[in-house]
Amino acid sequence: MIDQLLIIFFTISTYEFIRYMKLLVIFNSNTKIYKNIINLFKDKKTSDEIKQKLIFSYSKSLLLSSIKIMFILSIIVIYIFLLDGLSSSFLNFIITFNGLLEITLLFLIYHQLRKYINAKL
């Protein structure tokens, strides 16, 4: 029973943390940077000097966004270990198929519920 309550708490707080940290925006910017780098390599008209400057700029942006992603994911992992301290079987439960399924369903239900409540406001 305690694992179920922890999973509900974990799912809702992780969802809100991801929204607050704008993880999807960071992923999208990371993807755009990759596309820009690929397009730059395909471009035959741009000089090598300009390509070097652009690649350096893209690399800095990519490094920063990747560090942000790693930071957010490491906070979530630390949070999982903290919750595992409350219940010794929490970590074992969330890595099982049933635990992952439950987290996914709770995540989707909470997302729809939150969207419905925000639409009412």
MODELLER restraints for C-alpha pairs under 7 A, 6 or more apart:
rsr = mdl.restraints
at = mdl.atoms
rsr.add(forms.Gaussian(group=physical.xy_distance, feature=features.Distance(at['CA:3:A'], at['CA:87:A']), mean=6.94, stdev=0.5))
rsr.add(forms.Gaussian(group=physical.xy_distance, feature=features.Distance(at['CA:3:A'], at['CA:90:A']), mean=5.63, stdev=0.5))
rsr.add(forms.Gaussian(group=physical.xy_distance, feature=features.Distance(at['CA:7:A'], at['CA:103:A']), mean=6.72, stdev=0.5))
rsr.add(forms.Gaussian(group=physical.xy_distance, feature=features.Distance(at['CA:11:A'], at['CA:103:A']), mean=6.26, stdev=0.5))
rsr.add(forms.Gaussian(group=physical.xy_distance, feature=features.Distance(at['CA:11:A'], at['CA:106:A']), mean=6.81, stdev=0.5))
rsr.add(forms.Gaussian(group=physical.xy_distance, feature=features.Distance(at['CA:11:A'], at['CA:107:A']), mean=6.09, stdev=0.5))
rsr.add(forms.Gaussian(group=physical.xy_distance, feature=features.Distance(at['CA:26:A'], at['CA:65:A']), mean=6.21, stdev=0.5))
rsr.add(forms.Gaussian(group=physical.xy_distance, feature=features.Distance(at['CA:30:A'], at['CA:62:A']), mean=6.15, stdev=0.5))
rsr.add(forms.Gaussian(group=physical.xy_distance, feature=features.Distance(at['CA:30:A'], at['CA:65:A']), mean=6.40, stdev=0.5))
rsr.add(forms.Gaussian(group=physical.xy_distance, feature=features.Distance(at['CA:33:A'], at['CA:58:A']), mean=6.30, stdev=0.5))
rsr.add(forms.Gaussian(group=physical.xy_distance, feature=features.Distance(at['CA:33:A'], at['CA:62:A']), mean=6.61, stdev=0.5))
rsr.add(forms.Gaussian(group=physical.xy_distance, feature=features.Distance(at['CA:37:A'], at['CA:55:A']), mean=6.79, stdev=0.5))
rsr.add(forms.Gaussian(group=physical.xy_distance, feature=features.Distance(at['CA:40:A'], at['CA:51:A']), mean=6.96, stdev=0.5))
rsr.add(forms.Gaussian(group=physical.xy_distance, feature=features.Distance(at['CA:84:A'], at['CA:90:A']), mean=5.14, stdev=0.5))
rsr.add(forms.Gaussian(group=physical.xy_distance, feature=features.Distance(at['CA:84:A'], at['CA:91:A']), mean=5.60, stdev=0.5))
rsr.add(forms.Gaussian(group=physical.xy_distance, feature=features.Distance(at['CA:93:A'], at['CA:99:A']), mean=5.42, stdev=0.5))
rsr.add(forms.Gaussian(group=physical.xy_distance, feature=features.Distance(at['CA:94:A'], at['CA:100:A']), mean=5.71, stdev=0.5))
